[in-house]
């Protein structure tokens, strides 16, 4: 989880931040599995669907950001604040 947080804080590109977010989610899932000695199938299925939806949404947002700004560097978003 801490490596994912570090990746989200250090990376300037949106794709690197998305990878950090997914890494944090996976770390949280593995911590839950280790703490409870396994999860019911319904919970595992819910986590898998959540991760899939998060990746799809972040991919779409990154693509839209790249099409609009020409880059996925998040430093350029400060100019859009108005």
HELIX and SHEET records of a PDB file:
HELIX    1   1 UNK A    2  UNK A   10  1                                   9    
HELIX    2   2 UNK A   14  UNK A   36  1                                  23    
HELIX    3   3 UNK A   41  UNK A   69  1                                  29    
HELIX    4   4 UNK A   74  UNK A   80  5                                   7    
END                                                                             
